[in-house]
Amino acid sequence: MSDPAKVRRHAERVRELVASVVRSQIKDPRLGMITITDARITADLRDATVFYTVLGDAAAQAGTAAALESAKGMLRSTVGKALGLRHSPTLTFVLDDVQDQVKHIDDLLAQARNADAEVQRIAARAEYAGEPQPYRLDEDEDEARDADEDADETPPRGGDPR
């Protein structure tokens, strides 16, 4: 197993090399507006995964994927020579769909914001089903007790008790 810092350096170097070769040496007309976003390499430095994005629709993405697959041998030999490793890493190209994921997350957040606003709008118009304060408070009990005591102190009807 290799040192993780060495693996990161090689992955960064693979990303730079592939981007440079794609920009300068590959003349395939199917290759669209491509950006190499990341490269990851296994700890044994045998397999490298290169992530890329393509500006355009699905047809441009499919054409770019085909162009990268056809140029994979040249890219692998260039990377192998530049890295100076005993074995050139095999290259796997993966379409990086970060933009689609970002758009999906933004849509989900917008839906959540709309749902929250709807709940707040409904809550603002809500009224209590019964009294605003359905529970008896201690003050109410004291007032009720005082009222009962006042009723007991009233003189009986019928005249002066003396």
C-alpha positions in Angstrom: 0.0 0.0 0.0 1.3 3.4 -0.9 1.5 6.6 1.2 -1.8 8.5 1.1 0.1 11.8 0.3 1.8 10.0 -2.6 -1.5 8.7 -3.9 -3.1 12.2 -3.7 -0.1 13.7 -5.6 -0.4 11.0 -8.3 -4.1 11.6 -8.6 -3.6 15.3 -9.0 -0.9 14.7 -11.6 -3.2 12.3 -13.5 -5.9 15.0 -13.6 -3.5 17.6 -14.9 -2.0 15.3 -17.5 -5.4 14.1 -18.9 -6.6 17.7 -19.0 -3.5 18.8 -20.9 -3.6 15.9 -23.4 -7.4 16.4 -24.0 -6.9 20.1 -24.6 -3.8 19.8 -26.9 -3.5 16.4 -28.5 -7.0 14.9 -29.0 -8.5 16.2 -32.2 -11.6 14.0 -32.2 -14.6 16.1 -33.5 -16.9 14.2 -31.1 -15.1 15.8 -28.1 -17.3 18.6 -26.7 -16.6 21.3 -24.3 -15.0 19.1 -21.6 -13.6 19.9 -18.2 -11.7 17.4 -16.2 -13.0 17.9 -12.6 -11.2 15.2 -10.6 -9.1 12.1 -10.7 -8.8 9.4 -8.1 -6.3 6.6 -8.1 -6.3 3.4 -6.1 -3.8 2.9 -3.3 -1.8 0.4 -5.4 -1.6 3.0 -8.2 -3.1 0.5 -10.8 -6.5 2.1 -11.5 -7.4 5.7 -12.0 -10.9 7.1 -12.3 -11.1 10.5 -14.1 -14.2 12.6 -13.6 -15.3 15.1 -16.3 -18.2 17.4 -17.1 -19.4 18.3 -20.6 -21.2 21.5 -21.6 -24.2 20.5 -23.7 -27.0 18.1 -24.0 -27.0 14.3 -23.8 -25.8 13.9 -27.4 -22.7 16.0 -26.6 -22.1 13.9 -23.5 -22.4 10.7 -25.4 -20.0 12.0 -28.1 -17.5 13.1 -25.6 -17.7 9.7 -23.8 -17.0 7.9 -27.1 -14.1 10.2 -27.9 -12.5 9.6 -24.5 -13.0 5.9 -24.9 -11.2 5.9 -28.3 -8.4 8.0 -26.9 -8.0 6.0 -23.7 -4.8 4.1 -25.0 -3.0 7.3 -25.9 -4.0 8.9 -22.6 -2.9 5.9 -20.6 0.5 5.8 -22.2 1.0 9.5 -21.7 0.1 9.2 -18.0 2.2 6.2 -17.5 5.3 7.8 -19.0 4.8 11.1 -17.1 4.3 9.4 -13.7 7.3 7.0 -14.1 5.5 4.1 -12.5 6.3 0.5 -13.2 2.7 -0.1 -14.3 0.6 2.5 -16.1 -2.7 2.9 -14.4 -5.8 1.9 -16.3 -8.1 4.9 -16.9 -11.8 4.9 -16.4 -13.8 8.0 -17.4 -16.9 8.9 -15.4 -19.3 11.7 -16.3 -19.4 14.0 -13.3 -23.1 14.9 -12.9 -22.6 17.4 -10.1 -24.5 20.1 -11.9 -27.5 17.9 -12.2 -27.3 17.0 -8.5 -27.0 20.7 -7.6 -30.1 21.5 -9.7 -32.0 18.6 -8.1 -31.0 19.8 -4.5 -32.0 23.4 -5.4 -35.4 22.2 -6.6 -35.9 20.2 -3.4 -34.9 23.2 -1.3 -37.4 25.4 -3.2 -40.1 22.9 -2.6 -39.3 22.8 1.1 -39.4 26.6 1.3 -42.8 26.7 -0.5 -44.2 24.0 1.8 -42.9 26.0 4.9 -44.5 29.2 3.6 -47.8 27.4 3.1 -47.7 26.0 6.6 -47.0 29.4 8.0 -49.8 31.0 5.9 -52.3 28.4 7.2 -51.0 28.8 10.8 -51.5 32.6 10.6 -55.2 32.1 9.8 -55.8 29.4 12.4 -58.1 29.9 15.3 -58.6 28.0 18.5 -61.2 25.3 18.4 -62.5 26.2 21.9 -61.4 28.9 24.3 -58.0 30.5 23.8 -57.0 29.1 27.2 -58.7 25.8 27.7 -57.0 25.1 31.1 -58.1 26.4 34.4 -55.5 28.7 35.9 -54.8 29.1 39.7 -56.2 32.7 39.5 -59.5 31.4 38.2 -59.8 29.0 41.1 -59.0 31.8 43.6 -61.7 34.0 42.0 -64.3 31.1 42.1 -63.5 30.4 45.8 -63.9 34.1 46.6 -67.3 34.2 44.8 -68.4 31.1 46.8 -67.4 32.7 50.1 -69.3 36.0 49.2 -72.4 33.9 48.5 -72.2 32.3 51.9 -72.0 35.7 53.8 -75.2 37.2 52.4 -77.9 37.5 55.1 -80.9 35.4 54.9 -84.2 36.9 53.5 -86.8 37.5 56.0 -85.5 40.2 58.3 -83.0 41.1 60.8 -81.4 38.2 62.4 -81.1 39.9 65.9 
